[in-house]
């Protein structure tokens, strides 16, 4: 099961991106800007978990390492 993080910094489009920590993504935020989401079976599970914790934020998957969850 992959380990996911969310970027605590909001992107210019208003999203906070979820990244698959195990995918060696070249677009990961700096370590000090990462919030651990834990292990999830899919990026959809990780995004849902993040949305449950930060309901007022726009949460999106990273285009590069969580592409099936990338919506904007």
N, C-alpha and C positions, 0 to 999 in steps of 0.2 A: 504494500500500500504506500503511495507517495505521501511525502510530507509537504504541506503547503504553508505559505506565509502570505500576509497582505502588506502592501506598502502603506505605511501610515501617512505618507504625503499624498495629497490629492493631485492627480494629473491635471494638465491644462484644460482637458475636456470635462472635468468634474468627477471623474472616476477614481476610486481606490482599487488598484489592481491586485488580483490574487495570482501568485506565482507558484509553480511546482518546484520546490526546492531541490528535488532529485533530478531535474531535467538539465542541469548545467546551463540555465538560461543566461544569455548575454545581456539581459535587460533587468536583472535583479536589482532592487534598490540596495543602497548601502546597508550594512548590517544594523546600524543604529536606527534605520528607518523601517526595519522589518518587525512585524508582529506575528508570532508563531500561531498558526491555526491548527496545528497537529496533523495527524495522519488521517487521510480520507480516501475512500475507494476511488472517487472520481473528482474532477475539478467541480462538477455540479454540486457535489456534497460539500466541498470546501466553500464554494461561493454561497450556498444556502446557509451554512454555518456562520459565515462572516455577516451575511444579511441579518441573521437573527441577533447578532451581537451589536451591529451598527445599523439599525433600521433606518436611520435618517441619512445614510450615505449611499451614494451610487457605487455599487460593487460590480466589478467586471473581471473576467479572466484575462490574463496576459495573451496578447496575440501570438507570441512566440512559444510559450511553454504551457499554456492552458487554452489553446485555440478553440476547442469545442465550446468553451464557456465565454469566449470573446464576443461581445455584442455591439460594442461601439468604439 
